[in-house]
Amino acid sequence: MSKTQIATGGIADDAVTSAKATGRGVTLADQWRIDSDISLSADTSKLIDSDWEQVDTDGFSNLGSSMSQSSGIWTFPSTGIYQIAWVTQIKSPSQGATYAGGGIYTTTDNSSYDIASDNYNSIYHANGKASITTSFIFDVTNTTTHKVKLYALCEFASTLHGASTLNRTYVTFMKLGDT
């Protein structure tokens, strides 16, 4: 039986061999969700600091160590380069909203936070929903000082939609490699 050659898309053979030998690649994948609805005040950024649960249904299994959070501040289990994908599902009240969104705050000194990423959408119908995704790649060089917080925002008083049996509002953390 002969070997089948697979196109590498320009990746050198020794790079593939090196990656296999060192175990590089995704070494952590973890997902958390809001397990119940959270009220959002009109035009006020809301830190999501409660109602978190690690996904535990429908065959979920995390890869590697788990993330942890306390009062909405996320701690990384090890240094590395992480992709953070924050998905918010916002339910509007009796009117639509011109904007609804979410964002990711980061700190590298465990003190001052900056908005690293945000994204917005519109809800055009009364009692409608909008799903918003924002993502950021964060180089965590120190697990004591490098932290993340997540927030949601809507033009009108509304609801951040949560559930304990499926993902509606959730965050995915993936460690892409070493720092």
Secondary structure, DSSP 8 states (H G I E B T S, - for coil): --------TT--HHHHHHHHHHT-S--EEEEEEE-S-EEE-TT--EE--S-EEE--STT---BSS--EEETTEEE-SS-EEEEEEEEEEEE--SS-EEEEEEEEEEESSSS--EEEEEEEEEE-STT-EEEEEEEEEEEES-TTT-EEEEEEEESSSEEE---SSS-SSEEEEEEEE--
